[in-house]
Amino acid sequence: MNTTYAPGRFVEVRLVRPAATDAAPTRMLLLHGLAGGAAVWDGFSGLVDPAWEVWAADLPWSGFSRPGWPDRPVTHWVAEAVARVPGGPDVIAGHSFGAAALLSWLAEADAEGQAPAGVILVSPFYRARKHDFDWATLSFYVNNFDQILEDGLRVSAGDRLSPDVRRQMALKVREHVGPYGWMRFFETYLATPQLPVERLRTPFLIVSGERDAAAPPAEAMGLAKALPDAAVRVLTDVGHFPMIEGADEFSEAVNGFLRTIAARHPRPGEALSVPDGVHLMTAAVAPTLTKALLADTTTVRLRPRYEGSNICTWIGFKHVNYLVEEAVLIHFAHCGVPARLLYEEYGLGLDIVGLDSRILHAFHMDDEAEAEVVPDTSADDGTLGFRVTIRVDRDDSTLKAVTSKVRVSLRTDTYLDPPVEAPAELAPFTVGRLGGHEVAAEAAGACVTADAVPAAGGDEAAVLAALTEGRNAYAWKWNITYPYCHFTERLQMSGYLRLMEEAKDRFVLDRGISIKTLLDDRKWIPVVPHSVIRVVDEALMEEDLYTVYTVEEIFKDFTYTSRMDCYVIRDGKLTLTATGRIVHGYAVIENRRDWHLVPFDQRVLSALGGKSAAPGKPGGS
């Protein structure tokens, strides 16, 4: 294929809409996908923030693709389109194959200092690992290419084309693109695992459609996770063309991103002017993004941490809950309100104050799980609620491994400068101190204990004795260290998870059936099907925390339920800061992979029932 290349013959860039301002405009360039055209952006371009000048490119891989374009790298054509925008684009948006080509160009341009101020990727093709591609992937994109083209015609033309006409047009466009054009697309896709995306410091907005079969939203989420500075939006009931199928939501998300970029990167010669009370990231928490936080579903691929595999390759309950926490944090980020933005721009600390998790199937080291986060917040709720479901592939089937209910408070920071005013739509979930709302009611039973126990002048032995008197319990005092805290001052949920794990360990050690004892004697390991923790007040760095672990019920010699209550001493009295429950059982190790539940024998029943087998240990009942 020897085709003469003439500058300007393959790439055409046109001004779609000037900026409605006399100041030096900020410019946006739009790149279309394979077999598409600049017209795919027509509906969206009229919805762009009027302060922006909008340019669109007709690229050589359009529906009327020019023979010979695959002879050059896709990055060449992106570079030419960028060069044809007078003054250069401040933000570049790419759709589908155009997004993949743009990402490839950015990997080169960033190294040369040519990256724009912001990038928008719409329905991008991206896989993080080479082994994510297999023969089934190749077969899908070869055999369904015409159907993908037909879907594009259906979205863009609507009812103007009959199904038969659409089908014939799709086949003609497929022939026009040809094998070489298709191969250039697929090799660009295949190369995405090798792109150094972790080096791209440019802010990204990634938009995907929930029903996109061509470029699944999981790929957009994976790319957002790999990039240093990226937010992702998955639009519900939308396919491969979010700018058309979800035009209003799409444009509102993009406009928020554009305003952020314009504030951070003024055009040369312009001063950065931020009026009093206006903060640079305000656009990122516009009402539409809050709507996403409360309505959109986020799905993300996660892996448990290596640290959590303490016995054979099984992952403990604490690290399973860490996966739940990570999924919720990613949901906030995907909806445009990541924890960092909330704290740095609005002085709001994202605190998980409720965690209720059921483990239905065990996780193993190196498992890759899919977590689904579904908002579950009622109109009168004072905290943000989410339902998290984590699934894992096991023996050619997908199992529901974890279900969890999560509650989140946005706590106003008072440690540093006076807080700025948060967006009004976040106000119902913003608190000046953790606690209150529905979690306080759930902890009412434990609060009675707190009122009844004297602080004994802070004398450790007296307080511990009072906390455990007449109860099948173990208690100890611990000074809160900073690795357990966040937002400069307070104990966070992951700290309470670690305490709950330690409480179990201390209790069974005190009763003479330590973890190692039962492992060595009979290869028994503890298993946790259910855990609950509620934060009802704040515990601060370097405060003394009294933790009480009480066995409440033994059920049919197979499981037992314990309660954990945590207190600090304030104003001469004990103050409850968190309460929770955990269900434990035992399993016998069959081999390095398998185990099964076993009933308690008399030794374990006696120990759990309150008969200490190791006298002299402090804090026991």
KAWO-V558960 format. One record per residue. N is the residue number from 1. RES is the residue in one small letter. OMEGA is omega in whole degrees, 0 to 359 (* if undefined). NEAR is the number of other ideal C-beta (glycine too) atoms within 12 Angstrom. Layout:
n={N | N}
res={RES | RES}
omega={OMEGA | OMEGA}
near={NEAR | NEAR}
//
This chain:
n={1 | 2 | 3 | 4 | 5 | 6 | 7 | 8 | 9 | 10 | 11 | 12 | 13 | 14 | 15 | 16 | 17 | 18 | 19 | 20 | 21 | 22 | 23 | 24 | 25 | 26 | 27 | 28 | 29 | 30 | 31 | 32 | 33 | 34 | 35 | 36 | 37 | 38 | 39 | 40 | 41 | 42 | 43 | 44 | 45 | 46 | 47 | 48 | 49 | 50 | 51 | 52 | 53 | 54 | 55 | 56 | 57 | 58 | 59 | 60 | 61 | 62 | 63 | 64 | 65 | 66 | 67 | 68 | 69 | 70 | 71 | 72 | 73 | 74 | 75 | 76 | 77 | 78 | 79 | 80 | 81 | 82 | 83 | 84 | 85 | 86 | 87 | 88 | 89 | 90 | 91 | 92 | 93 | 94 | 95 | 96 | 97 | 98 | 99 | 100 | 101 | 102 | 103 | 104 | 105 | 106 | 107 | 108 | 109 | 110 | 111 | 112 | 113 | 114 | 115 | 116 | 117 | 118 | 119 | 120 | 121 | 122 | 123 | 124 | 125 | 126 | 127 | 128 | 129 | 130 | 131 | 132 | 133 | 134 | 135 | 136 | 137 | 138 | 139 | 140 | 141 | 142 | 143 | 144 | 145 | 146 | 147 | 148 | 149 | 150 | 151 | 152 | 153 | 154 | 155 | 156 | 157 | 158 | 159 | 160 | 161 | 162 | 163 | 164 | 165 | 166 | 167 | 168 | 169 | 170 | 171 | 172 | 173 | 174 | 175 | 176 | 177 | 178 | 179 | 180 | 181 | 182 | 183 | 184 | 185 | 186 | 187 | 188 | 189 | 190 | 191 | 192 | 193 | 194 | 195 | 196 | 197 | 198 | 199 | 200 | 201 | 202 | 203 | 204 | 205 | 206 | 207 | 208 | 209 | 210 | 211 | 212 | 213 | 214 | 215 | 216 | 217 | 218 | 219 | 220 | 221 | 222 | 223 | 224 | 225 | 226 | 227 | 228 | 229 | 230 | 231 | 232 | 233 | 234 | 235 | 236 | 237 | 238 | 239 | 240 | 241 | 242 | 243 | 244 | 245 | 246 | 247 | 248 | 249 | 250 | 251 | 252 | 253 | 254 | 255 | 256 | 257 | 258 | 259 | 260 | 261 | 262 | 263 | 264 | 265 | 266 | 267 | 268 | 269 | 270 | 271 | 272 | 273 | 274 | 275 | 276 | 277 | 278 | 279 | 280 | 281 | 282 | 283 | 284 | 285 | 286 | 287 | 288 | 289 | 290 | 291 | 292 | 293 | 294 | 295 | 296 | 297 | 298 | 299 | 300 | 301 | 302 | 303 | 304 | 305 | 306 | 307 | 308 | 309 | 310 | 311 | 312 | 313 | 314 | 315 | 316 | 317 | 318 | 319 | 320 | 321 | 322 | 323 | 324 | 325 | 326 | 327 | 328 | 329 | 330 | 331 | 332 | 333 | 334 | 335 | 336 | 337 | 338 | 339 | 340 | 341 | 342 | 343 | 344 | 345 | 346 | 347 | 348 | 349 | 350 | 351 | 352 | 353 | 354 | 355 | 356 | 357 | 358 | 359 | 360 | 361 | 362 | 363 | 364 | 365 | 366 | 367 | 368 | 369 | 370 | 371 | 372 | 373 | 374 | 375 | 376 | 377 | 378 | 379 | 380 | 381 | 382 | 383 | 384 | 385 | 386 | 387 | 388 | 389 | 390 | 391 | 392 | 393 | 394 | 395 | 396 | 397 | 398 | 399 | 400 | 401 | 402 | 403 | 404 | 405 | 406 | 407 | 408 | 409 | 410 | 411 | 412 | 413 | 414 | 415 | 416 | 417 | 418 | 419 | 420 | 421 | 422 | 423 | 424 | 425 | 426 | 427 | 428 | 429 | 430 | 431 | 432 | 433 | 434 | 435 | 436 | 437 | 438 | 439 | 440 | 441 | 442 | 443 | 444 | 445 | 446 | 447 | 448 | 449 | 450 | 451 | 452 | 453 | 454 | 455 | 456 | 457 | 458 | 459 | 460 | 461 | 462 | 463 | 464 | 465 | 466 | 467 | 468 | 469 | 470 | 471 | 472 | 473 | 474 | 475 | 476 | 477 | 478 | 479 | 480 | 481 | 482 | 483 | 484 | 485 | 486 | 487 | 488 | 489 | 490 | 491 | 492 | 493 | 494 | 495 | 496 | 497 | 498 | 499 | 500 | 501 | 502 | 503 | 504 | 505 | 506 | 507 | 508 | 509 | 510 | 511 | 512 | 513 | 514 | 515 | 516 | 517 | 518 | 519 | 520 | 521 | 522 | 523 | 524 | 525 | 526 | 527 | 528 | 529 | 530 | 531 | 532 | 533 | 534 | 535 | 536 | 537 | 538 | 539 | 540 | 541 | 542 | 543 | 544 | 545 | 546 | 547 | 548 | 549 | 550 | 551 | 552 | 553 | 554 | 555 | 556 | 557 | 558 | 559 | 560 | 561 | 562 | 563 | 564 | 565 | 566 | 567 | 568 | 569 | 570 | 571 | 572 | 573 | 574 | 575 | 576 | 577 | 578 | 579 | 580 | 581 | 582 | 583 | 584 | 585 | 586 | 587 | 588 | 589 | 590 | 591 | 592 | 593 | 594 | 595 | 596 | 597 | 598 | 599 | 600 | 601 | 602 | 603 | 604 | 605 | 606 | 607 | 608 | 609 | 610 | 611 | 612 | 613 | 614 | 615 | 616 | 617 | 618 | 619 | 620 | 621}
res={m | n | t | t | y | a | p | g | r | f | v | e | v | r | l | v | r | p | a | a | t | d | a | a | p | t | r | m | l | l | l | h | g | l | a | g | g | a | a | v | w | d | g | f | s | g | l | v | d | p | a | w | e | v | w | a | a | d | l | p | w | s | g | f | s | r | p | g | w | p | d | r | p | v | t | h | w | v | a | e | a | v | a | r | v | p | g | g | p | d | v | i | a | g | h | s | f | g | a | a | a | l | l | s | w | l | a | e | a | d | a | e | g | q | a | p | a | g | v | i | l | v | s | p | f | y | r | a | r | k | h | d | f | d | w | a | t | l | s | f | y | v | n | n | f | d | q | i | l | e | d | g | l | r | v | s | a | g | d | r | l | s | p | d | v | r | r | q | m | a | l | k | v | r | e | h | v | g | p | y | g | w | m | r | f | f | e | t | y | l | a | t | p | q | l | p | v | e | r | l | r | t | p | f | l | i | v | s | g | e | r | d | a | a | a | p | p | a | e | a | m | g | l | a | k | a | l | p | d | a | a | v | r | v | l | t | d | v | g | h | f | p | m | i | e | g | a | d | e | f | s | e | a | v | n | g | f | l | r | t | i | a | a | r | h | p | r | p | g | e | a | l | s | v | p | d | g | v | h | l | m | t | a | a | v | a | p | t | l | t | k | a | l | l | a | d | t | t | t | v | r | l | r | p | r | y | e | g | s | n | i | c | t | w | i | g | f | k | h | v | n | y | l | v | e | e | a | v | l | i | h | f | a | h | c | g | v | p | a | r | l | l | y | e | e | y | g | l | g | l | d | i | v | g | l | d | s | r | i | l | h | a | f | h | m | d | d | e | a | e | a | e | v | v | p | d | t | s | a | d | d | g | t | l | g | f | r | v | t | i | r | v | d | r | d | d | s | t | l | k | a | v | t | s | k | v | r | v | s | l | r | t | d | t | y | l | d | p | p | v | e | a | p | a | e | l | a | p | f | t | v | g | r | l | g | g | h | e | v | a | a | e | a | a | g | a | c | v | t | a | d | a | v | p | a | a | g | g | d | e | a | a | v | l | a | a | l | t | e | g | r | n | a | y | a | w | k | w | n | i | t | y | p | y | c | h | f | t | e | r | l | q | m | s | g | y | l | r | l | m | e | e | a | k | d | r | f | v | l | d | r | g | i | s | i | k | t | l | l | d | d | r | k | w | i | p | v | v | p | h | s | v | i | r | v | v | d | e | a | l | m | e | e | d | l | y | t | v | y | t | v | e | e | i | f | k | d | f | t | y | t | s | r | m | d | c | y | v | i | r | d | g | k | l | t | l | t | a | t | g | r | i | v | h | g | y | a | v | i | e | n | r | r | d | w | h | l | v | p | f | d | q | r | v | l | s | a | l | g | g | k | s | a | a | p | g | k | p | g | g | s}
omega={179 | 182 | 179 | 181 | 176 | 180 | 178 | 183 | 185 | 184 | 176 | 179 | 183 | 175 | 181 | 182 | 177 | 177 | 180 | 181 | 177 | 179 | 177 | 188 | 166 | 191 | 180 | 179 | 182 | 180 | 182 | 181 | 182 | 180 | 176 | 179 | 181 | 183 | 180 | 181 | 190 | 182 | 182 | 187 | 178 | 181 | 181 | 176 | 184 | 180 | 185 | 173 | 188 | 176 | 178 | 181 | 164 | 187 | 186 | 177 | 180 | 178 | 175 | 188 | 183 | 178 | 177 | 181 | 180 | 180 | 181 | 178 | 180 | 180 | 179 | 183 | 175 | 180 | 180 | 179 | 179 | 182 | 184 | 176 | 181 | 181 | 178 | 180 | 174 | 178 | 176 | 177 | 177 | 180 | 171 | 177 | 175 | 177 | 178 | 178 | 179 | 179 | 178 | 179 | 180 | 179 | 176 | 185 | 181 | 179 | 182 | 179 | 182 | 185 | 177 | 180 | 180 | 183 | 175 | 178 | 183 | 180 | 184 | 171 | 181 | 170 | 189 | 186 | 181 | 184 | 171 | 177 | 177 | 182 | 178 | 177 | 180 | 181 | 181 | 186 | 174 | 188 | 181 | 181 | 180 | 179 | 176 | 178 | 180 | 178 | 177 | 177 | 179 | 182 | 186 | 185 | 180 | 183 | 182 | 179 | 175 | 178 | 180 | 179 | 178 | 182 | 181 | 178 | 180 | 180 | 178 | 178 | 178 | 179 | 181 | 177 | 174 | 181 | 181 | 177 | 179 | 180 | 178 | 174 | 188 | 179 | 175 | 177 | 181 | 183 | 186 | 177 | 183 | 180 | 180 | 186 | 180 | 180 | 184 | 184 | 179 | 174 | 180 | 163 | 180 | 182 | 181 | 177 | 182 | 184 | 182 | 178 | 181 | 178 | 187 | 181 | 178 | 179 | 175 | 180 | 177 | 178 | 179 | 180 | 182 | 182 | 181 | 186 | 184 | 170 | 181 | 175 | 174 | 183 | 182 | 178 | 181 | 179 | 189 | 184 | 183 | 183 | 178 | 186 | 179 | 191 | 184 | 180 | 181 | 184 | 179 | 177 | 181 | 181 | 175 | 178 | 181 | 179 | 177 | 180 | 181 | 180 | 182 | 187 | 178 | 176 | 178 | 180 | 179 | 174 | 176 | 183 | 179 | 181 | 177 | 178 | 179 | 183 | 194 | 185 | 182 | 184 | 184 | 177 | 176 | 183 | 181 | 180 | 174 | 175 | 178 | 180 | 184 | 187 | 187 | 175 | 178 | 175 | 185 | 176 | 183 | 174 | 178 | 183 | 181 | 181 | 186 | 181 | 186 | 181 | 188 | 181 | 182 | 183 | 182 | 186 | 182 | 182 | 171 | 177 | 174 | 176 | 178 | 180 | 181 | 179 | 180 | 178 | 178 | 177 | 177 | 181 | 181 | 181 | 174 | 179 | 180 | 184 | 181 | 180 | 182 | 183 | 186 | 184 | 187 | 179 | 179 | 175 | 179 | 182 | 170 | 184 | 177 | 181 | 182 | 190 | 174 | 180 | 185 | 177 | 184 | 171 | 175 | 171 | 177 | 172 | 171 | 187 | 173 | 180 | 178 | 180 | 181 | 178 | 181 | 183 | 178 | 185 | 184 | 180 | 175 | 175 | 176 | 182 | 179 | 171 | 183 | 175 | 180 | 180 | 181 | 177 | 181 | 175 | 175 | 175 | 178 | 184 | 170 | 188 | 185 | 166 | 184 | 172 | 186 | 174 | 184 | 171 | 173 | 189 | 180 | 180 | 177 | 183 | 181 | 184 | 177 | 185 | 174 | 181 | 180 | 176 | 186 | 184 | 176 | 185 | 181 | 184 | 182 | 182 | 176 | 178 | 179 | 182 | 186 | 182 | 187 | 184 | 181 | 180 | 181 | 182 | 187 | 180 | 179 | 180 | 177 | 178 | 181 | 180 | 186 | 185 | 177 | 179 | 174 | 178 | 180 | 178 | 189 | 184 | 181 | 179 | 180 | 180 | 180 | 181 | 185 | 185 | 178 | 183 | 176 | 194 | 171 | 180 | 174 | 178 | 182 | 177 | 187 | 181 | 189 | 178 | 179 | 189 | 171 | 184 | 167 | 190 | 193 | 177 | 182 | 185 | 180 | 176 | 177 | 175 | 179 | 178 | 179 | 177 | 180 | 180 | 177 | 183 | 180 | 182 | 184 | 175 | 179 | 182 | 176 | 178 | 182 | 179 | 182 | 180 | 181 | 173 | 183 | 185 | 189 | 181 | 176 | 176 | 176 | 176 | 185 | 176 | 186 | 175 | 181 | 173 | 175 | 173 | 183 | 174 | 184 | 171 | 191 | 179 | 178 | 167 | 173 | 181 | 176 | 182 | 181 | 179 | 187 | 173 | 186 | 188 | 172 | 188 | 174 | 176 | 181 | 179 | 172 | 182 | 178 | 177 | 174 | 175 | 182 | 184 | 164 | 177 | 177 | 179 | 175 | 179 | 178 | 177 | 179 | 178 | 179 | 176 | 181 | 177 | 179 | 178 | 181 | 169 | 176 | 176 | 178 | 180 | 178 | 178 | 184 | 182 | 192 | 173 | 174 | 182 | 178 | 176 | 177 | 172 | 186 | 180 | 180 | 179 | 180 | 180 | 181 | 182 | 174 | 180 | 183 | 179 | 182 | 183 | 177 | 178 | 182 | 171 | 182 | 180 | *}
near={16 | 7 | 16 | 12 | 20 | 12 | 15 | 15 | 17 | 33 | 37 | 25 | 32 | 25 | 25 | 30 | 25 | 21 | 26 | 16 | 17 | 9 | 19 | 20 | 34 | 39 | 39 | 47 | 47 | 46 | 54 | 46 | 48 | 48 | 40 | 45 | 31 | 32 | 26 | 42 | 42 | 23 | 24 | 39 | 32 | 17 | 26 | 42 | 33 | 22 | 30 | 42 | 35 | 40 | 39 | 40 | 44 | 34 | 46 | 44 | 46 | 33 | 31 | 23 | 34 | 29 | 21 | 23 | 35 | 31 | 21 | 25 | 21 | 43 | 29 | 27 | 43 | 44 | 32 | 31 | 39 | 39 | 23 | 28 | 33 | 17 | 22 | 28 | 43 | 40 | 44 | 45 | 53 | 51 | 50 | 48 | 51 | 47 | 48 | 43 | 50 | 51 | 49 | 39 | 39 | 42 | 31 | 25 | 27 | 27 | 16 | 13 | 11 | 21 | 30 | 36 | 32 | 39 | 47 | 52 | 50 | 54 | 52 | 52 | 47 | 44 | 33 | 26 | 17 | 15 | 11 | 21 | 25 | 14 | 10 | 12 | 22 | 18 | 13 | 20 | 31 | 19 | 15 | 21 | 31 | 26 | 24 | 36 | 37 | 30 | 34 | 41 | 36 | 26 | 35 | 34 | 22 | 15 | 12 | 13 | 19 | 15 | 16 | 12 | 17 | 26 | 20 | 18 | 26 | 30 | 20 | 21 | 33 | 31 | 19 | 26 | 35 | 24 | 17 | 23 | 36 | 31 | 24 | 34 | 40 | 29 | 25 | 40 | 37 | 26 | 26 | 36 | 23 | 20 | 33 | 20 | 34 | 17 | 18 | 31 | 21 | 34 | 39 | 43 | 46 | 49 | 51 | 50 | 38 | 33 | 23 | 36 | 21 | 38 | 46 | 29 | 40 | 33 | 41 | 48 | 42 | 34 | 44 | 40 | 32 | 29 | 34 | 19 | 31 | 36 | 46 | 46 | 49 | 45 | 42 | 27 | 16 | 32 | 32 | 45 | 39 | 47 | 47 | 36 | 32 | 36 | 27 | 20 | 36 | 39 | 34 | 33 | 47 | 47 | 33 | 41 | 45 | 42 | 32 | 38 | 38 | 38 | 32 | 26 | 25 | 21 | 26 | 15 | 10 | 18 | 11 | 15 | 12 | 18 | 10 | 8 | 8 | 18 | 26 | 26 | 33 | 30 | 35 | 44 | 38 | 32 | 24 | 31 | 40 | 32 | 25 | 38 | 41 | 30 | 27 | 37 | 30 | 44 | 32 | 38 | 35 | 38 | 28 | 37 | 23 | 17 | 14 | 29 | 23 | 23 | 26 | 23 | 23 | 30 | 36 | 39 | 40 | 38 | 37 | 45 | 46 | 38 | 44 | 47 | 42 | 33 | 42 | 46 | 36 | 34 | 46 | 42 | 37 | 42 | 44 | 46 | 46 | 32 | 29 | 22 | 34 | 41 | 28 | 23 | 31 | 33 | 28 | 37 | 38 | 42 | 47 | 45 | 48 | 44 | 46 | 32 | 43 | 27 | 36 | 22 | 26 | 37 | 41 | 31 | 23 | 17 | 33 | 27 | 37 | 30 | 45 | 36 | 43 | 26 | 33 | 27 | 29 | 16 | 8 | 11 | 22 | 27 | 37 | 40 | 34 | 41 | 29 | 45 | 32 | 44 | 28 | 31 | 20 | 19 | 10 | 6 | 11 | 18 | 23 | 22 | 35 | 43 | 29 | 41 | 36 | 43 | 44 | 46 | 42 | 39 | 39 | 30 | 30 | 20 | 20 | 15 | 10 | 10 | 25 | 25 | 20 | 31 | 32 | 15 | 26 | 38 | 18 | 22 | 37 | 32 | 34 | 19 | 26 | 40 | 33 | 23 | 32 | 24 | 39 | 28 | 17 | 28 | 35 | 17 | 21 | 35 | 27 | 14 | 31 | 32 | 16 | 19 | 32 | 20 | 26 | 21 | 13 | 22 | 16 | 23 | 18 | 21 | 32 | 33 | 24 | 29 | 40 | 33 | 22 | 14 | 28 | 30 | 36 | 38 | 41 | 33 | 29 | 29 | 20 | 31 | 18 | 18 | 12 | 28 | 28 | 31 | 31 | 18 | 25 | 36 | 41 | 40 | 47 | 30 | 37 | 44 | 38 | 33 | 40 | 41 | 36 | 27 | 40 | 42 | 30 | 30 | 44 | 37 | 27 | 34 | 37 | 24 | 36 | 24 | 27 | 19 | 24 | 32 | 22 | 13 | 17 | 19 | 23 | 32 | 33 | 40 | 35 | 38 | 30 | 31 | 40 | 35 | 46 | 43 | 44 | 37 | 37 | 38 | 40 | 30 | 24 | 17 | 28 | 29 | 43 | 46 | 46 | 46 | 44 | 35 | 39 | 27 | 20 | 25 | 20 | 12 | 20 | 24 | 29 | 39 | 27 | 41 | 38 | 44 | 43 | 48 | 41 | 35 | 30 | 21 | 9 | 14 | 22 | 37 | 32 | 41 | 45 | 50 | 41 | 45 | 35 | 44 | 31 | 43 | 34 | 39 | 29 | 24 | 25 | 15 | 11 | 14 | 15 | 17 | 25 | 19 | 23 | 23 | 20 | 29 | 19 | 14 | 21 | 33 | 23 | 20 | 32 | 42 | 22 | 24 | 21 | 26 | 26 | 21 | 12 | 10 | 22 | 20 | 33 | 34 | 29}
//
